[in-house]
Amino acid sequence: MYTCPFLLTMNPKIQEYKENPKEVEKTITRLMESQIYEGTTECESLNEYRSLFTWDAYYEICYDFTPQYTISGHESCDSFEELKRVWESQDYPDACDIDWEDSLENCGEVSPGHVDITIYNLRLKDDDK
């Protein structure tokens, strides 16, 4: 099906794309994120973009991990003197150096933080032919 280029330029979304394609990418991203957050299945504006353009995208769900309690760990000392020196110095070891008693998988709650959608390689559908 042939579409007259003159008719394509009449659409404000195509005109905006020609003037600032990065802004159109951001608009599509916002519409997709809004659709996810609001749980809607149809978005008239997003459907119009889909009818006019094709694009590639990267999708990611970001999660938050919230620990619910203190995790105990230990650091071995070779003598009472070392124990006393380490305790009194308050020079705490790096968290990676401690032998933790509980696994991190069991110490907190995972919840969705946000979605991250990146639109790239945006192009007019007629340009794909």
C-alpha positions as CSV (number, residue, x, y, z in Angstrom):
1,M,0.0,0.0,0.0
2,Y,1.4,3.4,-1.0
3,T,0.9,6.3,1.3
4,C,1.3,9.8,-0.2
5,P,4.2,11.6,1.6
6,F,2.2,14.8,1.7
7,L,-0.5,13.0,3.8
8,L,2.1,11.7,6.2
9,T,3.5,15.2,6.9
10,M,0.0,16.3,7.9
11,N,0.0,14.0,11.0
12,P,1.3,16.0,13.9
13,K,3.1,13.0,15.4
14,I,5.1,12.6,12.1
15,Q,5.8,16.3,12.0
16,E,7.1,16.1,15.6
17,Y,9.3,13.1,14.6
18,K,10.8,15.0,11.8
19,E,11.6,18.0,14.0
20,N,12.8,16.1,17.1
21,P,12.9,12.3,17.0
22,K,14.4,12.0,20.5
23,E,11.4,13.8,21.9
24,V,9.1,11.3,20.2
25,E,11.2,8.4,21.7
26,K,10.7,10.0,25.1
27,T,6.9,10.4,24.5
28,I,6.6,6.7,23.4
29,T,8.6,5.6,26.5
30,R,6.3,7.7,28.8
31,L,3.2,6.3,27.2
32,M,4.4,2.7,27.6
33,E,5.5,3.2,31.2
34,S,2.1,4.8,31.9
35,Q,0.4,1.8,30.4
36,I,2.4,-0.5,32.7
37,Y,1.8,1.6,35.9
38,E,-1.8,2.2,35.3
39,G,-2.6,-1.4,34.1
40,T,-4.4,-0.2,31.0
41,T,-4.5,-2.5,28.0
42,E,-5.4,0.1,25.3
43,C,-3.9,3.6,24.9
44,E,-5.2,5.4,21.8
45,S,-2.2,7.7,21.5
46,L,0.3,4.8,21.9
47,N,-1.6,2.8,19.3
48,E,-1.4,5.7,16.9
49,Y,2.4,5.8,17.4
50,R,2.5,2.1,16.8
51,S,0.6,2.5,13.5
52,L,3.0,5.2,12.3
53,F,6.4,4.0,13.6
54,T,8.5,1.0,14.4
55,W,11.3,0.9,17.0
56,D,13.5,-1.3,19.0
57,A,13.3,-1.2,22.8
58,Y,15.1,-2.4,25.9
59,Y,12.9,-3.4,28.8
60,E,13.9,-3.8,32.4
61,I,12.1,-4.2,35.7
62,C,14.1,-2.7,38.6
63,Y,13.5,-4.2,42.1
64,D,14.1,-2.8,45.6
65,F,15.4,-5.1,48.3
66,T,14.5,-4.0,51.8
67,P,16.1,-5.9,54.7
68,Q,13.7,-6.6,57.5
69,Y,16.1,-7.4,60.3
70,T,19.7,-7.3,61.4
71,I,22.0,-10.0,60.1
72,S,24.6,-11.3,62.5
73,G,28.1,-12.2,61.4
74,H,31.4,-12.9,62.9
75,E,35.1,-12.4,62.4
76,S,37.5,-14.9,64.0
77,C,40.4,-13.7,66.1
78,D,43.5,-15.7,66.8
79,S,44.0,-14.6,70.4
80,F,42.4,-12.7,73.2
81,E,44.7,-9.8,72.6
82,E,43.6,-9.6,69.0
83,L,40.0,-9.8,70.1
84,K,40.5,-7.0,72.5
85,R,42.5,-4.9,70.0
86,V,39.9,-5.3,67.3
87,W,37.0,-4.6,69.6
88,E,38.5,-1.5,71.1
89,S,39.8,-0.1,67.8
90,Q,36.3,0.2,66.4
91,D,37.9,-0.3,63.0
92,Y,35.2,-2.4,61.5
93,P,35.9,-4.8,58.7
94,D,34.4,-4.5,55.3
95,A,31.0,-6.3,55.0
96,C,32.6,-8.6,52.5
97,D,35.1,-9.8,55.1
98,I,32.5,-11.0,57.6
99,D,31.2,-14.6,57.8
100,W,27.5,-14.0,57.8
101,E,25.3,-16.5,59.6
102,D,22.1,-15.8,57.6
103,S,21.8,-15.8,53.8
104,L,20.8,-12.5,52.3
105,E,18.0,-14.2,50.4
106,N,16.1,-14.7,53.7
107,C,16.6,-11.3,55.3
108,G,14.2,-9.1,53.5
109,E,11.5,-8.4,51.1
110,V,11.8,-7.8,47.3
111,S,9.3,-5.4,45.7
112,P,9.1,-3.9,42.3
113,G,10.7,-0.5,42.2
114,H,10.1,0.8,38.7
115,V,10.2,-0.2,35.0
116,D,12.8,1.1,32.7
117,I,12.0,1.3,29.0
118,T,14.4,2.6,26.4
119,I,13.2,3.3,22.9
120,Y,15.8,3.4,20.1
121,N,16.1,3.1,16.4
122,L,12.8,4.9,15.9
123,R,11.7,5.1,12.3
124,L,8.6,5.6,10.1
125,K,6.9,2.4,9.1
126,D,7.1,3.5,5.4
127,D,10.9,3.8,5.7
128,D,11.1,0.0,6.5
129,K,10.0,-0.9,3.0
